[in-house]
């Protein structure tokens, strides 16, 4: 279990543990809902050096 901001913790864990691929699920929110709530998957995709597969 990790404590912190989810996207940052996922990225750090993947890089430190030599993970080949991050697989994440998404709720598929769009528009205002995504803007207000934020998206962990989107942040991971944008900032990770490790390839990310997002499944809806």
VMD Tcl script that builds the backbone (N, CA, C; Angstrom):
set m [mol new atoms 168]
animate dup $m
set s [atomselect $m all]
$s set {name element resname resid chain x y z} {
  {N N UNK 1 A 0.842 -1.159 0.000}
  {CA C UNK 1 A 0.000 0.000 0.000}
  {C C UNK 1 A 0.895 1.232 0.000}
  {N N UNK 2 A 0.551 2.162 -0.849}
  {CA C UNK 2 A 1.304 3.404 -0.958}
  {C C UNK 2 A 0.429 4.570 -0.534}
  {N N UNK 3 A 1.052 5.567 0.036}
  {CA C UNK 3 A 0.325 6.756 0.465}
  {C C UNK 3 A 0.842 7.940 -0.333}
  {N N UNK 4 A -0.073 8.738 -0.865}
  {CA C UNK 4 A 0.315 9.912 -1.635}
  {C C UNK 4 A -0.655 10.162 -2.756}
  {N N UNK 5 A -0.230 10.946 -3.715}
  {CA C UNK 5 A -1.059 11.216 -4.886}
  {C C UNK 5 A -1.011 10.002 -5.803}
  {N N UNK 6 A -2.160 9.444 -6.156}
  {CA C UNK 6 A -2.189 8.175 -6.893}
  {C C UNK 6 A -1.346 8.151 -8.163}
  {N N UNK 7 A -1.477 9.139 -9.021}
  {CA C UNK 7 A -0.736 9.131 -10.288}
  {C C UNK 7 A 0.768 9.144 -10.036}
  {N N UNK 8 A 1.223 9.984 -9.131}
  {CA C UNK 8 A 2.649 10.057 -8.821}
  {C C UNK 8 A 3.164 8.757 -8.229}
  {N N UNK 9 A 2.395 8.143 -7.336}
  {CA C UNK 9 A 2.812 6.892 -6.704}
  {C C UNK 9 A 2.882 5.751 -7.720}
  {N N UNK 10 A 1.911 5.703 -8.639}
  {CA C UNK 10 A 1.913 4.655 -9.671}
  {C C UNK 10 A 3.146 4.807 -10.564}
  {N N UNK 11 A 3.424 6.023 -10.988}
  {CA C UNK 11 A 4.580 6.281 -11.857}
  {C C UNK 11 A 5.878 5.948 -11.136}
  {N N UNK 12 A 6.033 6.415 -9.904}
  {CA C UNK 12 A 7.246 6.140 -9.130}
  {C C UNK 12 A 7.446 4.651 -8.918}
  {N N UNK 13 A 6.369 3.943 -8.561}
  {CA C UNK 13 A 6.459 2.504 -8.329}
  {C C UNK 13 A 6.901 1.774 -9.600}
  {N N UNK 14 A 6.299 2.129 -10.730}
  {CA C UNK 14 A 6.630 1.471 -11.995}
  {C C UNK 14 A 8.088 1.699 -12.376}
  {N N UNK 15 A 8.573 2.915 -12.194}
  {CA C UNK 15 A 9.955 3.217 -12.560}
  {C C UNK 15 A 10.958 2.561 -11.613}
  {N N UNK 16 A 10.669 2.535 -10.331}
  {CA C UNK 16 A 11.592 1.958 -9.350}
  {C C UNK 16 A 11.636 0.441 -9.402}
  {N N UNK 17 A 10.561 -0.203 -9.872}
  {CA C UNK 17 A 10.474 -1.663 -9.872}
  {C C UNK 17 A 10.604 -2.263 -11.267}
  {N N UNK 18 A 11.108 -1.485 -12.221}
  {CA C UNK 18 A 11.374 -1.975 -13.576}
  {C C UNK 18 A 10.144 -2.640 -14.204}
  {N N UNK 19 A 9.000 -1.977 -14.077}
  {CA C UNK 19 A 7.748 -2.474 -14.652}
  {C C UNK 19 A 7.757 -2.191 -16.152}
  {N N UNK 20 A 7.313 -3.169 -16.958}
  {CA C UNK 20 A 7.321 -3.031 -18.414}
  {C C UNK 20 A 6.097 -2.308 -18.963}
  {N N UNK 21 A 4.949 -2.464 -18.295}
  {CA C UNK 21 A 3.701 -1.894 -18.789}
  {C C UNK 21 A 2.768 -1.620 -17.620}
  {N N UNK 22 A 2.150 -0.444 -17.622}
  {CA C UNK 22 A 1.131 -0.099 -16.630}
  {C C UNK 22 A -0.217 -0.292 -17.306}
  {N N UNK 23 A -1.106 -1.082 -16.702}
  {CA C UNK 23 A -2.456 -1.292 -17.222}
  {C C UNK 23 A -3.430 -0.661 -16.240}
  {N N UNK 24 A -4.276 0.233 -16.740}
  {CA C UNK 24 A -5.211 0.950 -15.883}
  {C C UNK 24 A -6.602 0.921 -16.476}
  {N N UNK 25 A -7.595 0.928 -15.615}
  {CA C UNK 25 A -8.979 1.051 -16.040}
  {C C UNK 25 A -9.409 2.502 -15.931}
  {N N UNK 26 A -10.456 2.864 -16.667}
  {CA C UNK 26 A -10.987 4.212 -16.604}
  {C C UNK 26 A -12.510 4.151 -16.637}
  {N N UNK 27 A -13.137 5.137 -16.044}
  {CA C UNK 27 A -14.595 5.209 -16.063}
  {C C UNK 27 A -15.123 5.829 -17.338}
  {N N UNK 28 A -14.246 6.461 -18.096}
  {CA C UNK 28 A -14.655 7.056 -19.356}
  {C C UNK 28 A -15.406 8.370 -19.201}
  {N N UNK 29 A -15.147 9.098 -18.124}
  {CA C UNK 29 A -15.798 10.395 -17.942}
  {C C UNK 29 A -15.264 11.387 -18.961}
  {N N UNK 30 A -16.123 12.277 -19.399}
  {CA C UNK 30 A -15.714 13.295 -20.370}
  {C C UNK 30 A -16.199 14.663 -19.914}
  {N N UNK 31 A -15.693 15.680 -20.549}
  {CA C UNK 31 A -16.172 17.038 -20.343}
  {C C UNK 31 A -15.974 17.557 -18.936}
  {N N UNK 32 A -17.019 18.184 -18.413}
  {CA C UNK 32 A -16.957 18.863 -17.124}
  {C C UNK 32 A -16.679 17.893 -15.987}
  {N N UNK 33 A -17.280 16.712 -16.012}
  {CA C UNK 33 A -17.065 15.743 -14.927}
  {C C UNK 33 A -15.592 15.386 -14.803}
  {N N UNK 34 A -14.928 15.133 -15.936}
  {CA C UNK 34 A -13.510 14.783 -15.890}
  {C C UNK 34 A -12.686 15.956 -15.402}
  {N N UNK 35 A -13.056 17.163 -15.841}
  {CA C UNK 35 A -12.329 18.361 -15.435}
  {C C UNK 35 A -12.444 18.577 -13.930}
  {N N UNK 36 A -13.619 18.397 -13.383}
  {CA C UNK 36 A -13.846 18.640 -11.955}
  {C C UNK 36 A -13.254 17.541 -11.085}
  {N N UNK 37 A -13.374 16.306 -11.529}
  {CA C UNK 37 A -12.914 15.166 -10.728}
  {C C UNK 37 A -11.437 14.887 -10.961}
  {N N UNK 38 A -10.941 15.115 -12.178}
  {CA C UNK 38 A -9.571 14.774 -12.521}
  {C C UNK 38 A -9.499 13.328 -12.977}
  {N N UNK 39 A -8.401 12.934 -13.530}
  {CA C UNK 39 A -8.261 11.570 -14.022}
  {C C UNK 39 A -6.870 11.058 -13.706}
  {N N UNK 40 A -6.818 10.055 -12.848}
  {CA C UNK 40 A -5.535 9.446 -12.508}
  {C C UNK 40 A -4.919 8.822 -13.744}
  {N N UNK 41 A -5.735 8.103 -14.510}
  {CA C UNK 41 A -5.213 7.449 -15.717}
  {C C UNK 41 A -4.625 8.463 -16.688}
  {N N UNK 42 A -5.304 9.583 -16.869}
  {CA C UNK 42 A -4.804 10.604 -17.793}
  {C C UNK 42 A -3.471 11.163 -17.313}
  {N N UNK 43 A -3.350 11.416 -16.026}
  {CA C UNK 43 A -2.086 11.930 -15.486}
  {C C UNK 43 A -0.963 10.916 -15.650}
  {N N UNK 44 A -1.266 9.647 -15.440}
  {CA C UNK 44 A -0.241 8.607 -15.603}
  {C C UNK 44 A 0.189 8.537 -17.062}
  {N N UNK 45 A -0.770 8.555 -17.981}
  {CA C UNK 45 A -0.449 8.495 -19.411}
  {C C UNK 45 A 0.440 9.672 -19.809}
  {N N UNK 46 A 0.122 10.843 -19.320}
  {CA C UNK 46 A 0.860 12.048 -19.717}
  {C C UNK 46 A 2.270 12.118 -19.131}
  {N N UNK 47 A 2.493 11.553 -17.951}
  {CA C UNK 47 A 3.762 11.765 -17.267}
  {C C UNK 47 A 4.651 10.523 -17.118}
  {N N UNK 48 A 4.142 9.358 -17.433}
  {CA C UNK 48 A 4.917 8.136 -17.242}
  {C C UNK 48 A 5.911 7.895 -18.377}
  {N N UNK 49 A 7.100 7.445 -18.014}
  {CA C UNK 49 A 8.092 7.024 -18.998}
  {C C UNK 49 A 7.832 5.577 -19.408}
  {N N UNK 50 A 7.058 4.867 -18.592}
  {CA C UNK 50 A 6.689 3.472 -18.858}
  {C C UNK 50 A 5.420 3.475 -19.715}
  {N N UNK 51 A 5.332 2.606 -20.713}
  {CA C UNK 51 A 4.112 2.542 -21.531}
  {C C UNK 51 A 2.870 2.264 -20.675}
  {N N UNK 52 A 1.737 2.869 -21.048}
  {CA C UNK 52 A 0.498 2.732 -20.294}
  {C C UNK 52 A -0.598 2.254 -21.240}
  {N N UNK 53 A -1.331 1.217 -20.815}
  {CA C UNK 53 A -2.492 0.713 -21.551}
  {C C UNK 53 A -3.714 1.056 -20.710}
  {N N UNK 54 A -4.634 1.849 -21.291}
  {CA C UNK 54 A -5.856 2.236 -20.567}
  {C C UNK 54 A -7.023 1.455 -21.156}
  {N N UNK 55 A -7.759 0.767 -20.271}
  {CA C UNK 55 A -8.900 -0.062 -20.680}
  {C C UNK 55 A -10.167 0.577 -20.140}
  {N N UNK 56 A -11.146 0.746 -21.012}
  {CA C UNK 56 A -12.394 1.358 -20.588}
  {C C UNK 56 A -13.319 0.330 -19.964}
}
mol reanalyze $m
mol bondsrecalc $m
mol representation Tube
mol addrep $m
